[in-house]
Amino acid sequence: MSTTIRPLVIGHRGASGYRPEHTRAAYELAFTLGADAVEPDIVATRDGVLVLRHENEISGTTNVAEHPEFADRRTSKTIDGDAITGWFTEDFTWDELSTLRARERLPEVRQASTTHNDGSPILRLSDLLEIVDQHPEAARRPLKIVAEIKHASYFASIGLPLDELFARDVREWATADNLIIESFEQSVLHRIRDRGIPGQLVFLLESSGAPSDLIAQHGSKARSYADHLSDEGLAQLAREVDGISVDKKMLMLKDLAGNLTGTNDLVDRAHAAGLLVFCWTLRAENRFLPKNLRSSKQPEQHGDWLAEFRTLMDSGLDGVFADQPDLAVTARG
């Protein structure tokens, strides 16, 4: 990694602990609070514009349901094996999506953030590139984007190849130092690299199941995420990507009561194979903390986030995704 500061603090969808995710305010605040990078989730519109949303289904993060002119767009689809009902970015043009406004995805936990509902439009990837370049922090330190490519196999199946669209948008902007590209589907990472886009490639892994692109290709015989994390699997990954990114729970050791007691050897094993290791997502609220680090039974209150963050960072992680990037910077310091 080009910086000697470890771990890299990545604003998860911006500073999503304080502002509705994937909004200009969230991204700008993340850098102001000290994040080294921000993470956009990237999906596509019907006319091939890359937009920043947690998922291509947008009813939980926008006010689309309150637009009567789009009522007939509500539909059901199967995305990567999951049946989902709602409104999907690929059924809208960019001009149509630009009329929507963003909302807090976790209102029950982040009530303060809901005061910013309906105040910000959806952003395009191109908008975020400008935000990074124009942020005052960019004059003081290098700023990065960690771009997550979402549902690549699905989008390719409907004629929206995300690798091609992503390469189009970042070709003039990307360098080896300002871009990291991640996905739960390794194949799209390779296609992006084959298109000559610089930057590190990071393979996202779940705690169960198998990658969607491998399921599409091999069905029930697809290699599981667990297979990728064996010593043999890590050695193979090191020949194919620069790093891995895992759910923080995949690093934690807990007792039978659900109390955090330490971390396992995954980071050490991955480093031994030659891989960078990232984890997601550091969040301060009780709802997201191990039982022994919760401050009360109120899920929205902050618990002993510092103990969790430092326990994870002490495992030797190269990067962490954080909803409250200022707290992750504090823990790192």
SVG drawing of the C-alpha trace seen along z (x, -y; Angstrom):
<svg xmlns="http://www.w3.org/2000/svg" viewBox="-49 -23 54 52">
<polyline fill="none" stroke="black" stroke-width="0.4" points="0.0,0.0 1.4,-3.4 0.8,-4.9 2.7,-3.8 -0.3,-4.5 -2.1,-1.3 -4.8,-0.5 -6.3,-2.6 -9.5,-4.2 -12.2,-4.0 -15.4,-6.0 -18.1,-3.4 -20.4,-4.9 -18.9,-8.2 -19.5,-9.1 -22.6,-7.1 -22.8,-7.1 -23.7,-10.8 -25.3,-11.5 -27.4,-9.5 -25.0,-7.2 -23.7,-7.9 -24.6,-11.6 -22.3,-14.5 -22.5,-15.5 -21.5,-12.0 -18.5,-11.8 -17.3,-15.3 -17.7,-14.8 -15.7,-11.5 -12.6,-13.3 -13.1,-16.2 -13.1,-13.7 -9.9,-12.2 -10.8,-9.3 -8.0,-8.2 -10.6,-6.9 -14.3,-6.6 -16.3,-3.6 -19.0,-4.0 -21.2,-1.1 -21.7,-1.2 -24.8,-0.2 -26.2,-1.3 -29.1,-3.0 -31.0,-1.9 -29.0,-4.3 -25.7,-3.1 -24.9,-5.8 -23.1,-4.6 -24.8,-5.7 -23.9,-5.3 -26.4,-3.3 -26.0,-0.5 -28.1,1.8 -29.8,1.4 -33.1,1.7 -33.6,-1.9 -36.8,-2.0 -34.9,-2.0 -32.4,-4.7 -34.5,-7.2 -38.0,-8.7 -38.9,-6.8 -42.1,-5.4 -43.5,-8.9 -43.2,-9.7 -46.5,-8.7 -45.1,-9.0 -42.9,-6.0 -45.5,-3.8 -45.7,-1.5 -41.9,-0.8 -42.3,1.2 -41.6,4.8 -40.1,8.1 -36.8,9.5 -34.3,12.2 -30.9,10.7 -28.0,13.1 -30.5,15.7 -32.5,13.3 -36.1,12.5 -36.5,8.7 -39.5,6.4 -39.1,2.6 -37.7,0.1 -34.5,0.8 -31.9,-1.6 -31.8,0.3 -35.5,-0.5 -34.8,-4.3 -32.8,-6.7 -30.4,-9.0 -32.6,-12.0 -35.4,-10.2 -33.2,-9.1 -31.8,-12.6 -35.3,-13.7 -35.1,-11.4 -33.6,-12.4 -31.6,-10.3 -32.8,-9.0 -31.2,-7.4 -31.0,-3.6 -31.0,-2.8 -33.5,-5.3 -34.2,-3.3 -30.5,-3.5 -29.5,-6.8 -32.4,-9.1 -30.1,-12.2 -29.2,-11.4 -32.9,-11.3 -33.0,-15.1 -31.0,-15.2 -33.6,-13.0 -34.7,-14.3 -32.0,-17.0 -29.6,-15.4 -29.8,-14.0 -28.4,-10.7 -24.8,-10.9 -23.1,-9.5 -19.6,-8.0 -18.4,-11.0 -19.7,-13.3 -17.7,-11.5 -14.5,-11.8 -15.0,-15.6 -15.7,-15.6 -12.4,-13.8 -10.4,-16.2 -12.0,-19.3 -12.1,-18.5 -9.8,-20.8 -8.1,-17.7 -6.8,-16.7 -4.3,-19.6 -2.9,-18.2 -2.8,-14.4 -3.6,-11.8 -7.3,-10.8 -8.5,-7.5 -11.7,-5.8 -12.4,-2.1 -15.0,-1.3 -17.3,1.6 -18.8,3.1 -22.2,4.5 -24.0,7.4 -21.8,7.5 -23.1,10.8 -26.6,9.7 -26.0,6.3 -24.1,8.1 -27.1,10.4 -29.3,7.4 -26.8,5.7 -25.1,3.4 -21.5,4.5 -20.2,2.7 -16.5,3.3 -16.9,1.4 -19.0,-1.4 -16.6,-1.7 -13.5,-1.8 -15.2,-4.5 -15.8,-6.7 -12.4,-6.4 -9.9,-5.9 -8.8,-9.6 -8.9,-9.8 -7.5,-6.6 -3.9,-6.0 -2.2,-3.2 -2.3,-5.3 -5.9,-6.7 -8.0,-3.7 -8.8,-0.4 -11.5,1.8 -13.5,4.4 -16.2,6.9 -17.8,10.1 -17.3,11.4 -13.6,11.8 -14.3,12.1 -15.4,8.4 -12.1,7.3 -10.1,9.2 -12.1,7.7 -11.5,4.2 -7.8,4.8 -7.8,6.3 -9.3,2.9 -6.1,1.3 -7.5,-0.4 -4.8,-0.8 -5.4,-0.2 -5.4,2.6 -7.9,5.4 -9.7,6.6 -11.9,9.7 -14.8,9.4 -15.8,12.6 -18.9,13.5 -18.9,15.8 -21.1,18.3 -22.2,19.2 -20.3,18.8 -19.6,15.9 -22.5,15.2 -20.3,15.3 -19.1,18.8 -22.6,20.0 -23.7,18.7 -20.9,20.7 -20.8,23.8 -24.1,24.0 -23.9,26.1 -20.3,27.0 -19.1,23.4 -16.2,22.9 -17.4,21.5 -16.0,18.4 -14.7,20.8 -12.7,22.7 -11.1,19.4 -10.0,18.8 -8.1,22.1 -4.3,21.8 -4.4,23.2 -7.2,20.9 -5.4,17.8 -2.3,18.8 -4.3,19.0 -6.0,15.7 -2.6,14.0 -1.9,14.9 -5.1,13.3 -5.8,10.2 -4.0,7.8 -6.1,8.3 -9.2,9.6 -12.0,7.9 -14.1,9.8 -16.9,9.2 -15.4,8.3 -17.2,11.2 -14.9,13.5 -12.0,12.2 -13.5,12.3 -13.1,14.8 -16.1,14.9 -17.1,17.0 -20.4,18.8 -22.1,15.7 -21.2,13.6 -18.4,11.7 -15.4,10.6 -12.3,12.3 -9.8,11.6 -9.1,12.3 -8.2,15.4 -5.3,16.0 -6.9,15.1 -5.0,11.8 -1.7,13.5 -2.5,16.3 -3.5,13.9 -0.4,11.8 1.8,14.9 0.2,15.6 1.0,12.1 -2.4,10.5 -3.6,7.2 -6.5,7.7 -9.5,5.3 -12.6,5.7 -16.1,4.3 -17.8,2.6 -16.7,0.7 -19.8,-0.9 -20.1,-2.5 -23.7,-1.7 -24.6,1.0 -26.6,2.9 -23.4,3.6 -21.0,4.4 -20.3,7.7 -22.4,8.2 -19.6,7.3 -19.0,4.0 -22.5,2.7 -23.2,-0.3 -26.9,0.4 -29.9,2.2 -30.5,-0.9 -29.4,0.2 -28.8,-3.3 -26.5,-4.4 -22.7,-4.1 -21.0,-1.3 -17.3,-0.6 -16.5,-1.0 -12.9,-1.8 -12.3,1.7 -13.7,3.4 -12.0,1.2 -8.6,1.6 -8.9,5.3 -9.6,5.7 -6.8,3.2 -4.3,5.0 -4.7,8.1 -2.6,6.2 -5.4,5.2 -4.4,3.1 -7.7,1.3 -11.0,0.9 -14.4,-0.3 -16.0,-2.6 -19.4,-4.3 -17.8,-6.9 -14.4,-7.4 -13.3,-9.9 -13.7,-7.2 -11.6,-4.8 -8.9,-7.4 -9.0,-7.9 -8.7,-4.1 -5.8,-3.9 -4.0,-6.8"/>
</svg>
